Amino acid sequence: MMSVINISIVQIALPDMSDEFGSDANAIGWVVTGFLATQATLLPIAGRAGDLYGRYRVFVIGLAVLVAGSVLCALAWNTQSIIVFRIIQGIGAATMAPTAFSTVAELFRPRERGAAMGLVVSAISVAPVISLLLAGVLVAAFGWRAVFWFTPVMGAVVLVGVALVLHEAPRRATDTRFDLPGAGLLGAGLFALLLFLSRGEAWGWTSPASGAFLLLATAAIAAFVSWEQRAAQPMIDLSLFRLRSLTTANLASFAGAGTLFGVLLAFPFYLSGSLAFGPLAIALATVPVALAYTIVSPLAGRMVNRVGFDRLAMSGYAVAAIGAVWLGATAEERSIALLSPGVVLLGAGLALATTPITTLAISEVPPERMGVASAFPNISRYVGGALGAALLGAVLTASVPGALDGEASTTLVSRAGVAEGFSRASYVSVVFLALAFVAAQRMPRSTNR
């Protein structure tokens, strides 16, 4: 939850941060990109480190790095310094998700795991809305630096809770050698791929920079696969991908995140550019998504053993598709009352699907590989989300150039154009949901573990 909060809480602070440092939108965007790319890149590395050296230990070290990075961000003196400090935050945040999911899988029996995972998914999903509301209050009252002082306070609370509740499980790995070449190749590949997807539109998709990062990503990932097939102690056991539970859950996670991240990126710009909503009103308008996740995720966790992984995920993606079509059909009416049912359906559907695929992804993985395997769904979400955000953002800006920079929201013509762009983006998001539905069809109904 802390890692998710540190993604979204900064969004409200970016305009004031940009004004103080005199940065343009492209430069200040690295405050978000640096954190996300670093976190996603290090997820499997942190997960494997937890398998080898203890998840509790890796979590506590990561929490300390995240808190230290937050303090440095609060003290930043220019754009370059805060980008570096956000990267430090991303290093710490990378330990959170794989540790959380693998710990749940280890602590709970298979029949209880779905309900427990539903609560985790619910907490993670409500975090962005809570952080947006909190950031709005903190920035208005104390300025943008206040959002970074929140993390040390919350970190102290989390550390106390972890010390009281968790303990280090016995290590199951017999060989604790870390695969440094594999980690380096995978890290380089993921970092280059995420930079290509998240910055490609700003650079130009056919620009030399975009081409170079895409080439680097392709070469590094290909070299990683080749190395892992020969390594004595590979960072990622590639035979894990023979598990249908793991591969189908990750494909569904990738495609579903394309809709979630893409629509969540476009929705605030629609509210601002077409309905002239302010930051707090935008945060409140996204509350239905968080409420849907909060209510539906735990219910989905309890239902998964009775209904089956595949049926529950397919039902969720079908409901989400209805919500996306609703948004597309009503966006140009420019009425939040008309849009709200679509927002609720989209959030409820994705929540219904997220819990079973998160539980399924690691259901058949050996305990000694649980940490690194639990990083896969998160990597899939980041890559799919980056692709969805880039594609749906391009659809939105095609209707009104400058929509994502806040430069096209002052006239009735441009407001109508933003509404039209969001309508088209919502329809395009259905393609991602259709791909996720196909992946869900291939999921097993249940597993042997």
N, C-alpha and C positions, 0 to 999 in steps of 0.2 A: 504493500500500500504506500509506503514512504517513497519508493522509487517512482510510482505513478504520480503521486502528488508533486514531486519535483519536476515532472514533465510539464504539467498543466498550470501549476501555480505561477510560473514565470510569464505566461501569456499576457496576463493583465498588466504586468510590470514593463513589458517591452517598449510601449510608446514613451513612457517617462524616462526609461533608461536611454533610449535613443536620443531624446531631447538633451539630457544631461551630458552625454558623451559626444553629441554632434554626429551621430552615425546615421547612414541611410538604411533603408529597409533590408537591402541585400547583406550589409555587414552585420547588422544586429540579428539577422536570421541565424547566424552561426551560433548564437547563444543557445538556440534550441537544437540545431543540427549537430553541434559538437557533443552535446550531452547524449542525444539519442543514438548517434552513430557509435560513440564509444561504448555505451551501455550494451547495445545489441551485439557489437563485435565481441565483447568479453563475456557474454552470457555462457556460451559452452565452455570457455576456459575456466570461468568461476565454478561452473557446475562440476567439471572434472576435478578441479582442485578440492571441492567439497567431498567428492567420492574418495579421494586419495588421503586427504589430511584432516578430514572432519568438517562436517557442515556447520556445526556450532562455531567452531574457530573461524572459519572463512566468513560466516555471517557477521560476527562481532568485528573482525578486521574491516570488512566492507562498510559496516555502519560507522566505524570511526573515520574512515576515509571520506564517506559521504558528509558527515558532520563537519569535518575539517574543510572540505571543499565549500560547504555552505557559508561558513564563517569567512573564508577568503572572498567569496562572491560578494558578501555584504560589505567588504572593505575594498572592493575593486575600484580602480582609479581611471580606467579607460576601457574601450571596447576590447582591445587585445587581451587585457588582463582578465576580464570576466569570461571571455571565451576559454582561456586556459583553465580557469578555476572551475568552469562548468564541465570541462573534460575530466578534471579530477573528481567532481561529483559523479560523473557517469561511471568512472572506474569503481567507486564504492557502490553505486546503485546496481551494478551488474551482478552482485552477489545475492540480491534480495529474492528475485523471482524463482530461480532454480532451487534455492535453499528452501523457500516456502513450500513449493509444490512437492519436492522430494521428501521433505519432513512430514507433510500430511500423508503421503503415500506410505511412509515407513511407520508412522504412529497408528494408523487406522487399518482395520481389517478390510478386505475387498468389499464386503457388503456395506460397510460403513463409510467407505472412501468417497462415494458419490455425494453423500450429504455433507461431509466435511469439505470437499472441494467446492461445493456450491456456496458455502459460507465464505471461503477464500475468494472465489470469483466475485461474489457480491461485494465484499469489502474493497477489492481492487477496482471494481467498476464504479462504485459510488465515489471513489477518491477524487476523480477529476472535477466533479461538480462541487464537492465540498471545498476543494482547493481554489476553484474559480470564485466562489462566494467569499471565502476567506481572504483571497488576494485582493478582491475589490474593496473590502473593508480596510485591510492593512495599508494598501497603497493610498487610499483616500485619507486615512488618518495619519500615517507616519512616513509615506513615501515608498519608493520601490525597494529600497534596501531591506525593509521590514520583512518581505516575503522570504528572504534567506535566513533571517534570524529565527523563523518558525521551526526550521528543520533541527537545529541543535536542541531546542526544547522538546520536540517530539522524539528525537533520538534518545534523549535521556530516559523518557518514559518507556520507550520500546526496549532499551537495554535492561531496565529493571524487570520488565515483564519477561523477557527472554531468560534472564538469570534465574527467575523464580519458577518458570514453567518448563523450559527445555534443558536437556542435558546432552552431552556428547554420546552418540550411539557408538557401539563397537565398530571398528573399521572392518569392512569386508574385503577390501582390496588386498591381495597378497603381495603385489609389487607396487611400490609407491613412486616409481620413476615417472617423472612428468615428461610428456612428449613435446618438448620445446619446438622442434621444427614444424610439427603438425599444428601447434597452437599459432606459430608465427604465420604460416601459410593461410590457415583459416581466418585468422584475424585480419590479415591484409586483404583477403578476398571479400569478406563481409563488409569491411570498412569502405573499400572502393565501391562495392555494389550499392551500399546505402547512400554514399555521397552522390553517385550517379543518379539514383532515383530521387533523392531529396533536393538536389541542386541542379539537376539537368535542365529544368525549365528556365531557371535564372541564367545559366550559362548558354543555353541553346542546345537542344538535343543533338544537333549535328556538329557542334563546336569541337575544336581539338581537345579541350579539357574533358568534355563528356566522353569523347571517343577514347581518350587515354585511360580514364577511370573504368570504363566498361571493359577495355582490353585487359587492364590489370586485374579486375575482378575475375574475368574468365580464366586467365592464365593461372592466377593464384589458387582458385578453387580446383582447377584441373590438376595442378601440381599437388594440392592437398590430398585429393582422392588417390592419386598414384602413390604418394608417400605412405598414406595410412594402410594401403594394401600390403606394404612391405615392412612396416614398423613392428618391432617386437612387442612394444606396449603402446598401441595407438591411442591417441586422445579420444577418438570416437571409433568404436567398433562398428564398422560399416555393415556387418551382418545384422545389426539391429533393424536396418531398413527392410529386411525381409519380413519383419513383423507387420502384418496387414493392419493391426491396430495402430501402430506408430505412424506408418506412411499415410493412411487415409485420414487420420486425425490431423496430421500436419498439413496436408493438402487443403482440408476443410478450413483449418485455422488461417492459412494463407489467404484463401479466397474470401472468407467472411470478414477478415480484417480490412480487405480492400474496400468493402462497403462501410464498415464502421469508421475507419480513419478518414476515408474520403468524404463521407457525409458530415462527420463532425468538423472537418476543416471547412467545408463549404457552408454549413448551416450558420455559423456566427457571421460570416460575411454577407449572407443573405439577410439575416436579421438587421445587420448594421446598414448595408447598402440599399436594401429595399424597404425595410420597415423603420429605419432610423432609430434602432434600439441602441441604448448606451451599454457600457460594460456590465453593470449589475443586472439590467434587464435581460441581456444575452445569457448571463449565467443562470438566471431564474428560468429562462425558456428551455434550458437543457436539463432542468431538474426532472421532468418526466422520464428521460432516459435512465437517469440514476435510480429513480424509484422503481422503474420496471425491472432493472437488474437486481435491485435489493429484494424485491418480492419474488421474482421468478427464479433466480439462480438457486436459492435454497430448495424451492419446490422441485426444480429440475433434478437436483441432487438426490432427493428422496424418490423420484420417479424412475431414475435411470435403470435400477435393477429390475423393476417390473415391466417397463415399456421396452427397454433395449436401447443400446447406444445409437444404432442406425435410425430407428423410428423417431426417437426424441430429437436427434439432430436434424433430420429431414423436416419434421414438423416445425422446428424453430426457423429454419431457413425459408420455409414456405410462408410463415407468418411475417417474417422480416421482409420478404419480397412484396407482400401485400402492402406493408407499411411504406416501402420505397415507392411503389406505384402511386399510393395515396399522396405522398409528398409531391411527386411529379405532376399529378393531376390538379393539385390545389395550390401549388406555389405561386402561380401567376395571379391568383385571387388576392394575394398579399394580406392574408388574415391569419393571425396566430391561432385563433379559435378553430379555423378549418384545418390548419396544419397539425394541431396537437394530436389528434387520433393517429395520424401517420407516424408521428414521433414515438408515441407509446407503442404502437405495433412493431415498429422497427427495433426499439430497445428490448421489448419483451421477446421477440423472435430470436434476436441474437443471444439474449440471456439464456433462452431455452436450449440453444445449440451449444453455447460455449462450455457449460458445465460438463455435458457428456463427452465432448471431444477432449477437454483438458484431462478428465479422468481416464479416458481410454488411452491417451497417448502414452502413458507410462504404466498401464495396467499389466503388461506382460514383460516389462523390462527387468532384468536381474537386479537385485538390490545394489550390487557393487557398481552398477552403471546408471543408477537412478538419477543422480545429480546432473550428469551431462545430458541424459535423455530428456529430463524435464526442462532443459533450456531450449529444446527444439521447437515446441509450440510457440514460445515467446519470440524466437528468431523468425519463425514463419509469420507471426503477427506483424513484426516490425517490417519485414520485407514486403509482405502483402499490403500492409498499411501505407508504406512509402509509395508503392506503385499506385494504390487507390487514390491517395492524396494527390499524387502528380497527375494522374489521368483525370480525375474529377475536377481538380483545380484548373486544368487546361480547358476542360469543357466550360467551366464557369467563366473564365477570363476570355474565352472565344466570343462570348456574347457581349461582354463589356471589358475591353482592355483596361487593365489597371484595377480591376475589382478587388484583387487580393492585396493591393497596396493601399486601399482606402482612398483611391483617387477618383472614383466614379460613383459617388453616392449623393451627389448634390442636386441633380435635376430629375424631373419626373421621367424623362426618357431613359436615363441611366438606371434609375430605380426599377423601371420595367424590364430593362435589359438584364439586371442582376437576377430578377425573379425568373426570367426566361432561362438564364444560364443555370440556376439552381434546379429548375424543373428538368432540364436536360440531364444534368449531373445525377439527379435522383433516378431517372430512367436507366442511365448507364450503369448505376450501381447494381441494378438487377442482374446484369451479366455476371458480376462477381458472385452474387447469391446463387445463381444457377450453377456455376462451377462448384460452389460449396455443396449444393444439394446433390450433385453427381458424386462427389467424393463421399458424402454421407451414405449414399446408396451402397457403396462398396465396403462400408464399415461392418465388422462383425456385430451380431446382436448382443452377444455376451462374450466373456473371455473365461479362460480356465483358472484365472487367478483372482 
